Amino acid sequence: MIGDKRIVFVGGKGGVGKSTSAAALALLHSQHSLKTLLVSTDPAHNVGDIFHKSLHNQALEVYPGLDAVEIDPEIESKNYIKTVKENIRGVVGSHMQEEVNRQIDAASSSPGAEEAALFDRIVSIILDEGKHYDTIIFDTAPTGHTIRLLTLPELMGVWIDGMLERRKKRNDTYTQLLNDGEPIEDPIYKVLQRRKERFTAVRKIILNKKLTGFIFILNPERLPIIETANALKLLGRHDISVNTLFVNKIISEDTDGEFLKKRKENEKEYLSKIENEFPAQQKLYIPLFETDINSIGLLEEFATHLKTRIFESK
């Protein structure tokens, strides 16, 4: 059951109620006396608006037992570049330092730089900051970004392996030519090795089904169904299993008016398709509320629709 997991990633197509679902799930965990951290990795943050709190790059309590943080990719990118510069300081000569820093600054604006920095913060949350919490729930960006984020540990591991191999060959050559056979100290090699160890540790946690769970949110509509099916297949190729779906905004059976009745009939077809398309996944059906989830009270009501399936059936 998803209520047993220490780490939960919540993903889905934009506009399906992903952030609200993640917030309700986090609130539910805190109500069960679990110290919970809700982490938004979506650049278009909504978590602060849901709790009527001004959130920043550090955790803030938004509900008893529940802290939340909205990761700022720009701040993380700057911190990431600063760390890289500090790691190579003293490794290259002072006459080269300015040129190296210029190259690093240029690389910081390249595609994927903010994503790598964001992933570094997620690694830090899982391995370091997360030690203070019973449960960590990640509200991720829309589906494509989620997939890249979850597969980064594997991709970065391969990249670092290549870097380590090249550094090792270089060091072996220098040892033979310049150091009379004595091994030479290589701070960059040590930094790369440490990063590899941390990426490996995070990947191990992400793939541990006892520790980590994955939820996708979708509406009973054609495009969210297609996108969710494609996402589950792609994640499966990276050994990541999504076992839980929240099917959000279900129209009530006792609807009034011809328009809503037609919408309900159309919805039934898609609900049947969801059952056929995702037979292996646990599915939680959440009703369409009369208004937006714009208060803590409504969020608590939303959470009650999850409670039985997530905790009480354990």
C-alpha positions in Angstrom: 0.0 0.0 0.0 1.1 3.5 -0.8 0.6 4.5 2.9 3.6 2.2 3.8 6.1 4.1 1.6 8.7 6.4 3.1 9.1 8.3 -0.3 6.3 8.9 -2.8 6.6 10.6 -6.2 3.3 12.1 -7.6 3.2 12.7 -11.3 0.8 13.3 -14.1 -0.3 15.5 -17.0 -0.6 19.2 -16.3 -4.1 20.3 -15.1 -5.3 17.0 -13.7 -5.1 18.0 -10.0 -1.6 16.7 -9.4 -0.5 19.3 -6.8 -3.8 19.1 -5.0 -3.5 15.3 -4.8 0.0 15.5 -3.5 -0.9 18.1 -0.9 -3.9 16.0 0.3 -1.8 12.9 0.4 0.9 14.7 2.5 -1.8 16.1 4.8 -3.2 12.6 5.3 0.2 11.3 6.3 0.6 14.1 8.8 -2.8 13.3 10.3 -1.5 9.8 10.9 1.3 11.1 13.1 3.9 10.8 10.4 6.3 13.8 10.2 5.9 14.6 6.5 7.8 16.8 4.0 6.0 17.9 0.8 8.5 18.8 -1.9 7.4 20.7 -5.1 9.8 20.3 -8.0 7.4 21.9 -10.5 8.7 25.3 -11.7 5.1 26.4 -11.8 4.6 25.9 -8.0 1.1 25.5 -6.6 1.7 24.0 -3.2 2.1 27.4 -1.4 -1.1 28.6 -3.0 -3.0 25.5 -1.8 -1.9 26.1 1.8 -2.1 29.9 1.6 1.6 30.1 2.6 4.5 31.9 0.9 7.0 29.0 0.3 10.6 29.3 -0.7 13.6 27.1 -1.1 13.6 25.9 2.5 11.0 23.9 4.4 8.2 25.7 6.2 5.4 24.2 8.3 2.1 24.5 6.5 0.0 22.1 8.7 0.6 20.3 12.0 3.3 17.7 11.3 3.6 18.8 7.6 6.4 20.9 6.2 6.6 22.0 2.6 9.3 23.4 0.3 9.1 24.7 -3.3 12.5 24.1 -4.9 13.7 27.1 -6.9 15.6 25.7 -9.9 17.5 29.0 -10.4 18.8 29.1 -6.9 19.7 25.4 -7.0 21.5 26.0 -10.3 23.6 28.9 -8.7 24.4 26.7 -5.7 25.3 23.8 -7.9 27.7 26.0 -10.0 29.2 27.4 -6.8 29.9 23.9 -5.5 31.5 22.9 -8.8 33.8 25.9 -8.6 34.8 25.1 -5.0 35.5 21.5 -5.9 38.0 22.4 -8.6 39.6 25.3 -6.6 43.2 24.2 -5.9 43.1 21.5 -8.6 44.1 23.8 -11.4 46.7 26.5 -11.4 45.7 30.1 -10.5 46.5 31.2 -14.1 43.8 28.7 -15.3 41.2 29.4 -12.7 39.6 32.4 -14.5 39.3 30.5 -17.7 37.9 27.4 -16.0 35.3 29.5 -14.2 34.3 31.1 -17.5 33.7 27.7 -19.0 31.7 26.6 -16.0 29.5 29.7 -16.2 28.9 29.1 -19.9 27.9 25.5 -19.1 25.5 26.7 -16.4 23.2 28.1 -19.1 23.2 25.0 -21.3 20.1 22.8 -21.6 19.7 20.4 -18.7 21.9 22.5 -16.2 18.9 23.4 -14.0 17.6 19.9 -14.2 20.9 18.5 -13.0 20.9 21.1 -10.2 17.4 20.2 -9.2 18.3 16.5 -9.1 21.2 17.3 -6.8 18.8 18.9 -4.4 16.5 15.9 -4.6 19.5 13.7 -3.8 20.2 15.9 -0.8 16.6 15.7 0.4 16.5 12.0 0.1 19.9 11.2 1.7 20.4 14.1 4.1 17.5 16.5 4.8 15.0 13.6 4.7 16.4 12.0 7.8 14.2 14.3 9.9 11.0 13.0 8.3 8.9 9.8 8.3 7.5 10.5 4.8 8.7 12.6 1.8 6.2 13.3 -0.9 7.4 14.8 -4.2 5.0 16.9 -6.3 6.7 16.7 -9.7 6.3 18.7 -12.8 4.1 17.3 -15.7 4.8 13.9 -17.1 7.8 14.4 -19.4 9.8 16.2 -16.7 8.9 13.5 -14.1 10.2 10.8 -16.4 13.5 12.6 -16.9 13.9 13.3 -13.2 13.2 9.7 -12.2 15.6 8.2 -14.8 18.4 10.7 -14.1 20.1 8.5 -11.5 20.6 5.8 -14.1 21.7 8.2 -16.8 24.0 10.2 -14.5 25.5 7.0 -13.2 26.5 6.0 -16.7 28.0 9.4 -17.4 30.0 9.5 -14.2 31.3 6.0 -14.9 32.7 7.2 -18.2 34.2 10.2 -16.5 35.8 8.1 -13.8 37.3 5.7 -16.4 38.9 8.6 -18.3 40.2 10.1 -15.0 41.7 6.8 -14.0 43.5 6.3 -17.3 44.8 9.8 -17.1 46.0 9.3 -13.5 47.7 5.9 -14.4 49.5 7.6 -17.2 50.7 10.5 -15.0 51.8 8.0 -12.3 54.0 6.2 -14.8 55.5 9.2 -16.4 55.8 11.8 -13.7 55.6 10.2 -10.3 58.0 7.3 -10.3 55.2 4.8 -10.1 53.7 6.4 -6.9 49.9 6.9 -7.1 49.0 10.6 -7.5 46.2 12.4 -5.6 43.3 13.5 -7.8 40.7 15.6 -6.0 38.4 15.6 -9.1 38.4 11.8 -9.2 37.4 11.7 -5.5 34.6 14.2 -6.1 33.3 12.1 -9.1 33.5 8.9 -7.0 31.5 10.5 -4.2 28.8 11.7 -6.6 28.6 8.3 -8.1 28.1 6.8 -4.6 25.3 9.2 -3.9 23.6 8.7 -7.2 23.9 4.9 -6.7 22.4 5.2 -3.2 19.4 7.3 -4.5 18.8 4.9 -7.4 18.8 2.0 -4.9 16.2 3.8 -2.8 14.0 4.8 -5.8 13.9 1.2 -7.0 13.2 -0.2 -3.5 9.5 -1.0 -3.7 9.3 -1.3 0.1 10.6 2.3 0.5 9.4 4.2 -2.5 6.0 4.4 -4.3 4.8 6.1 -7.5 1.4 7.6 -8.1 0.1 9.1 -11.3 -2.9 11.4 -11.4 -5.3 11.4 -14.3 -8.8 12.5 -15.3 -11.3 10.3 -17.1 -10.4 11.9 -20.4 -8.7 10.7 -23.6 -5.4 12.6 -23.4 -4.6 12.0 -19.7 -5.2 8.2 -20.3 -2.9 8.1 -23.3 -0.2 10.1 -21.6 -0.4 8.0 -18.4 -0.2 4.8 -20.4 2.9 6.0 -22.3 4.6 7.2 -19.1 4.1 3.9 -17.3 5.6 2.0 -20.2 8.6 4.3 -20.3 9.2 4.1 -16.6 8.9 0.4 -16.7 11.9 0.2 -19.1 13.9 1.8 -16.3 12.6 -0.8 -13.7 10.2 1.8 -12.1 6.7 0.5 -11.4 3.7 2.7 -10.9 1.3 0.8 -8.8 -1.3 3.5 -7.9 -3.5 5.8 -9.9 -5.7 8.6 -8.6 -8.6 9.1 -11.0 -9.6 12.6 -10.3 -12.7 14.8 -10.8 -15.4 12.1 -11.2 -18.8 13.5 -11.8 -21.5 12.5 -9.3 -24.2 10.0 -10.3 -27.0 12.3 -9.2 -26.1 15.1 -11.6 -28.8 17.5 -12.8 -29.1 19.0 -16.3 -28.7 17.5 -19.7 -25.2 18.8 -20.2 -23.8 17.1 -17.1 -25.7 13.9 -17.9 -24.0 13.8 -21.3 -20.7 14.4 -19.7 -21.3 11.6 -17.3 -22.2 9.2 -20.1 -19.0 10.1 -21.9 -17.0 9.8 -18.6 -18.3 6.2 -18.1 -16.6 5.2 -21.3 -13.3 6.6 -20.2 -13.6 5.0 -16.7 -14.1 1.6 -18.4 -11.1 2.3 -20.6 -9.0 3.1 -17.5 -10.1 -0.2 -15.9 -9.0 -2.1 -19.1 -5.8 -0.1 -19.7 -4.5 -0.3 -16.1 -5.6 -3.6 -14.7 -2.5 -4.0 -12.5 -2.7 -0.6 -10.8 -4.6 0.2 -7.6 -7.1 2.9 -8.6 -8.5 5.5 -6.2 -11.5 7.4 -7.6 -12.0 11.0 -6.4 -15.2 13.0 -7.0 -15.4 16.4 -8.7 -15.8 19.0 -6.0 -18.4 21.8 -6.4 -15.6 24.4 -6.1 -11.8 24.5 -6.4 -9.8 23.0 -3.5 -9.2 26.5 -2.1 -9.1 26.0 1.6 -7.5 23.6 4.2 -11.0 22.4 5.0 -11.6 21.3 1.4 -8.2 19.7 1.3 -9.0 17.7 4.4 -12.2 16.6 2.7 -10.2 15.6 -0.3 -7.9 13.6 1.9 -10.8 11.6 3.4 -11.5 10.1 0.0 -8.0 8.7 0.1 -7.9 7.6 3.7 -9.7 4.2 3.5 -7.7 2.9 0.5 -4.3 4.2 1.7 -4.3 3.5 5.4 -7.4 1.7 6.7 -7.1 -1.2 4.3 -3.5 -2.0 5.5 
